[in-house]
């Protein structure tokens, strides 16, 4: 495989969500797979909505995911600046070239005129598109508009009667008739570049040779190819990935379950869990092995990427979170959870032992916090069902339990064997009331580990308390 230079070029108009992150991740993996480079470019041409704090947040999110870029904000690089709002001089150079070649022209059509044209086209059963009403305007008509103070947009002349083809790495060969494409805007009324223009120019100037993006951009590609050909600039390869939608099939949003990357961090997701999930969205790997980014890059294959949209599945994301948690060493888990458990554990409880005891029962810090509150609280509240189980077991059962533990401590197995013999109870009838008396919960960590964690004094105190309910 030839070396690939890929890019992620978000607009800083909001917090990054999983759909954006998936695009960034796939670009990163393909660059690493070919021992190439990955760059970050901020496309902040929308002056109204672009915010510096969102650009900073994007950088922070990518850093959290370990998607480190070789060129871009914070790192610099040979094609600085990496904010489009700072690249206007470069764009002007190509505007001048396009004007000299009569490949772009001023268009003074108002929004009202264009809306009326689109309405008429739709009424006639035709696709709505710009009909080129200013493409052949005389110099005199253009000059009159300028003298009136009118501000035009500039449109690129799409070549007529031409077939534009390219091989998409995911969708296969794509072919477009240029007669079906309208002259698109490259320069807005305020002089700023459009996405279609700046995006293509920057890809060429930054030597991007592989563009991985959502297939909502597929119709933009022939237009950008025509522009790059007109300027005799290099054309990259393209890979258009099917959209990543919400759990209801509509665009990702909070309403249909999507989370911002900031929310993922706050909930305690491991970056590696997110990466393993997103790499498998619409892409077949064939096993449930947790892989680091290097290993994910090796197995990622554009031939195995589905061309159908994929829906966000919180259960699958949580599955990978659990897989990653299980793969952590006790020390790694302790380091992860310590900040969340600060002040929740009694001084005589070793946090490492606590984490080791609960590790099979958690996937998120909030679950560890809940267990700490339940297990370590001497006055935990019992649900109605739990209280009924305690009462049904009878006071004598807990008195016998206390005797068994005092006699056999710290041997959990012998204590329970002794209790089973003296009480005549087995299985759930034996173990469930003990668990509830020690934690207030009907399920949780293994009881032998739990008793070791709590210690003899707490276990006896809680059994005594249960015997009085």
Protein Blocks (a to p, Z undefined) as FASTA:
>chain_A
ZZddddddddffbccdfklmmmmmmmmmmmmmnopacdddddfkblmlpcfklmmmmmmm
mmmnopacfbdehklpjkbcfbfklmmmmmmmmmmmmmmnopaccdfbdfklmmmmmmmm
mmnopacddehlmmmgcfklmmmmmmnopacdddddddehiacddddfklopadddfklp
ccddfbdfkopacfklmmmmmmmmnopabdcddfklmmmmmmmmmmmmmnopacdddddd
dddddfkopacdfknopacfklmmmnopafklmmmmmmmgopafhpacdcdfklmmmmpc
fklccfbdcdddfklmmmmmmmmmmmpcfklmmmmmmmmmgokacfklcfklmmmmmmmm
ccbfklmmmmmmmmmpmkbccdfklmmmmmmnopmlmmmmmmmmmmmoccfklmmmmmmm
mnopahjllmmmmmmmmnopabdcdfklmmmmnommlmmmmmmmmmmZZ
